[in-house]
Structures are given as structure tokens and as C-alpha cells.
């Protein structure tokens, strides 16, 4: 289980008895990332048996309360657990001021450093196994959708390397990294020992948005988590509130060529979400209405 996505909160604006405020956790190998942190997220983490202490990076898509007001409580709980590892907090323009305010709200000592980092369009964070990038979406506040992508190279063909007389060791790593090497006077290029590009899976989280071309552009073959606040009979209300209907989300998934669509940010008016599914699936068959604690493995 090296890659898992967990819905911690799937409600829109107001929590309900069955849905918490917006938050999605992505577990990838030994790291857990948090996309948004609505009120009550720390309890949702506990209920889902995910350790909040393993979270190294939190990405806040925008500063509407249902997407970030879970942070003060989470910070305090981490401190009560005697956390010392630094935490990186990503957010749109103004993240430094937001963090200062949140720490004042806590009114207690925070035992670890919290490092604010501003989200801008493009790559936000990258390491040797995954990257997180941001795209500006269409909402009433400055809001970014987030794209989580695996980072993988081409398959290393060990048998070919051995046949060329290359012994296992640092030289393999250099070739995997795309470097040309010279061995006993012979030039060995990466193409001589590398196969096809490995499949890199992708998860796109739109946050709150109207249907957006930028999301369609980054969602090909992706697992798309899309705002679906309203059913399609309330499209006028969706336009006014700068949210999306379930049908509009399905149209973006179809247009993008997404692998699967998860509808989230569900208005509390829908105690029964079958209406949303019935409207969306004729447009995009591989649609699921997300619920709290739903998990999937890309």
C-alpha cells in the first residue's frame, strides 16, 4: 500500500452528521500530505487511523473557513504530542499573515517550526518520487487546484547492463539518471540500458471552482476529485456561488479524458446523493460520489 487517497471531509461550507469539512489525505510511501484542513480534520485523521504526526506538508487551496480552520487545533494537538519535526504549510498569497494569526489563536507554545510557503501556478513541491503543482481555478477567492504526480524514470534493463559488462554499483544510478558514462574506453548511453517510461499516476484536486479549462488540461488519465456542490437543476445557483454541479464536473472529466471522477464538496441538502450520481454518470461513466473515509488506491 504505497499510494492511497483518503477523503477526510466531503461537505460544502457546512458540516453535516455524515460529512466533515474539506480535507483529503494522500499517503505515498512513508509520507502523508494534506490537501486542505477544514474544521475537525484532526479527528477525521484519528478516525481514519492516519497519524497526524506523519504529516510533513499541508497545502491550503484558499482561505475560506471550511478549508483551513482545522489548522489551529491540529497544530495544538501536534504540540501536545511533543512534535519537533518541522511542518511546511503551503497556501496562496498571504500565507505568512494567515500563519501568524493562526498561531496567535492557539495561545499556547508550538513545539515545532511551521514554515510558510506561497503557492503559485506551476510546481509547488518536488522530490525524487513525486511532485505537487498548482493551477489557478475559478472561485470567488484566490484558489488553486492541486496536482499530485508520481515521478518515475524509465525501466532499468539490468540484463542489458550486465551483457554490456557493467557491474552493479554507482554507475547504474548514473545511467538511470540519464547520464552518459564511459567504461573501459566505451561510451554507454542511457538508451542502451533503459526501457519504456514507467507509468506515473496522477491525482487532481480542484478545491472549489466553476468548470475550468485549466483543470481539464491537467487531468488527462488522472483520478479527478472535483467540486460538485449542486445537482444540475441548481446550475444558476452554482454560477452565482462559483461552484460546480455534478454534471459540469462530469463534463470536465470527459473532456479531459480522466481515469476516474470523484464528486466532493457536497451540499448538506443532499442526504441522499443518488441524484448526483444519476445525473453525472450518463456524462462520465466512471463517477463516484465521495463520502468521508472513502479510500482509493490509484
N, C-alpha and C positions, 0 to 999 in steps of 0.2 A: 504494500500500500504506500507507494512513493508519491502519489499525486491524488489529492482528494479535495473537493469543494463542498463546504458545509454552509447552508443557509441558516444564519442565526436569527435574523429578523426580516420579515417579508411584508410588513404592513406599510400603509401610506399615511403619513402625518400623525395619525392617532393609533396607539396600540389597541389591540382587541384581546379578548380572552384567549385567543389561539395564535395571535401573531404579534411579535415584538417589533420594535423599531429597526430600521435598516442596518444590516451588517452581514457581511459574507466573509468567511474564513477560507483561505487557501493553504492547505498543507502540502508542502513539497519537500520530500526527503526530511531533513531534520529542522526545517523552518516553517513557521506559521505566519502568514501575512493576514492582516485585517483590512478589508475594504469597507470603510465607514464604521462608525461606532455609536449607534443610537443608544438612547437611554435603556439600561438593563442588559447591555451586551455582555457584561461580565458574568451575570447569572446565566445567560444563554450559553456562554462558553463552558461554565461548570456543568450545566445540564447535558451538554453535548460531549462531555468528557474530553474537552480540549483544554490543555493547560495555558492559562493566560501568561504564565512565566516564559513560555517558549516564543512568544510574540516579540520579534525584533523590529518590525516595521509596521506602522499603521498609516493607511492612505485615506484621507478625508476628501471626498469629492466636492463638497460645498458646505457652506455654513448655515444651512437650515437646521434647526434644532434636532429634528428626528434623525439626523445623520451624524451628529458629533457630540451630543450632550451626555453620552455614556463615558466620555473620556475622564472627567474628574474622579468618578467612582472607581474606574479601572486603575488610574494612577495610584489612588489611595490604597486599594487592595494590593497592588503590586508592592507598594512600600511596606505594608503590614506583613507581607511575605518576605521582607528583607531583600528585595531585589537590589542588585548592584550593577547589573549589566545595563549599558546604555540602550535607550529606545529612540528610534528615528521616527519622527512624526511629520508626514508629508501633507500638505494642504495648499489650496490656491493662494493667491496674493493676500498677504496679511496674516500668514500663519504665525509669525513671531508674536504679534499682538494678541492673537487668539490664545496662544500657549501661555503667555504671561497672565492673561485673565483667568484661564482655567486653573493655573497653579495658585492664584490668589483665592479662587473659590475653594480649593482644597483645604486651606487654613491649617495645613499640617506639613511636616517635613517630607519631602520626596527624597527617597534614599538612592535614587539613580539619576543619571543625566538624561534629559529629554532633548533631542537635537531637532530643531525645526528645519524643514527643507521645503522650499517652494515648488509646487507643481506648475509646470509649463508644458505646452504641447511638445510632444516628442518623447524620447527616452527619459524616464524619471529615475530609474534604478536599474543597474545591470551587474550581474556577476557571471561566473563561468558556466552556470547551469540554467539561469532564467533571467528574463528582463521584465520590467513593468514600464509601460509607456502610457501617455495620456493624450486624449483627443478632446477638444472643446466641444461641448454639446449645447443644445438649445433649451435653456431653462431660464427662469426668472431671475436667478442669481448666477454669478460666475461659477460654472460647474464643469467638471471634467469626467469623461468616461475613462475607464482604466482597462488596459490590455495586458494580461499576463501571458507570456510566451516562454516555452522551453527554448533553451539554447543548446543545440546539438550540432556536431560536425558530421563529417562523412564517416561511414563504417571503415574501420581499420582492418585491412585484409592481412592478418598475421601470417597466413600461409605464403602469401606472395612475398612478404618481407623476408621470411626465412629462406625462401627459394632464391632470393637475391643475395643471400649470405649475410643478412643483417641480424645481429644478435639482439635479444630483448634488452632494453635499457633506455637511457635518456633519449637516444636517437629516435625511438618510436614516438615519444612525446613531441619531439620537434617536427616530425613528419605529420602527425595528427594535427598540429597547429598550423599546417600549411607551409612549413619551411622546407626549402630545398637543401639537401645535405650532400657532402662529399665523403665517400668511404673508399679507402684504398685507391684513390685516383678516379673513382667512378662518381658521376653525378646522379643522385637519386632524387627524383621529384615526387611530391605528394601524390600526383596522379598515378604513379607506378604502384602505390600500396594502399590507395584509398578507393572505396567503392561508392555506392549511392549515398546521397544526403539522407540522414536519418529523419524520420517523421518528427516534427515539432508541434506539439499540441498547444492550443490557444484557448483562453477563456476571456471573454469580453464582458465587462460590467458597465452598463450605461449610466447608472445612477438615475437621476430624474431628468427627463428630456422629452421634447417633442421628437417625432421621427426625424432622423438626422442623417444626411448623406455621409458625413464623416464616420459614423458608426458602420454604415453599410460597407464603406471602403476597407475597414479593418477586420471585418467579421467573416470573411471567406473561410470555410472549413472550421469555424470557431464554435465553441459552446457559448451561445449568446444569452446573457442574463439581461433582460430588457424591462424597462419601466412599462407597467400595464395597469395603471391606476383605475381605468374605467373600461366598461364594456362599450361596444361600438355605438350604441344608441345615445351615448353621452359624449359624442365627439366634440360638440360645441363647448362643453364644459372642460374637456381635455385641452382644447386650444386655449381657452381663457386661463387655465391654471398652468399652462406649459408642461403638461404631462402627455402620456400616450394612451391610446386604447389598446386592447388586446389584438384587434385586427391590424392596427398600424404597426405594432411590434412584429406580428407575423409577416406583414408585407416587407419590413426591413430584413427579416431573416431570410425570406425567399429571394429578395433582390440581392442580398449579399452572398447567397449560397452557404449559409451557416450549416453546421453539422446538426445542431440541436438548439431549440429555443426554450428558455425558462422564463416564464412570466413572473414578475415580482413587483413589489411596491403596490400591493393590492389594497384598494379602498376597503375600510371596515364594513361598508354597506354590503359586501359580498360574503355573507356567511357560507353560502353555497357557491363555489367557484365554477360549477359545471357550465354556467352560461358563458364565462370567459373562454373555457376550453372549446365549447361547441362553436363559438364564433371564430376562434383563431385557427383551429385545425383544418378547416377547408382551405385556408390560405397557405398554411405551412403545417404539414402533417406531423412532423417531429416536434410537437409542442407539449410542454409540461407546465402546469401551474405550480410554482414553488410553494412550499409551506415551511414553517420553522422546523429545523433539524433535518430537513431533506439533505441527503448526501449524494454526490455522484462522483465517479472516477472517470476523468477524461481518457 
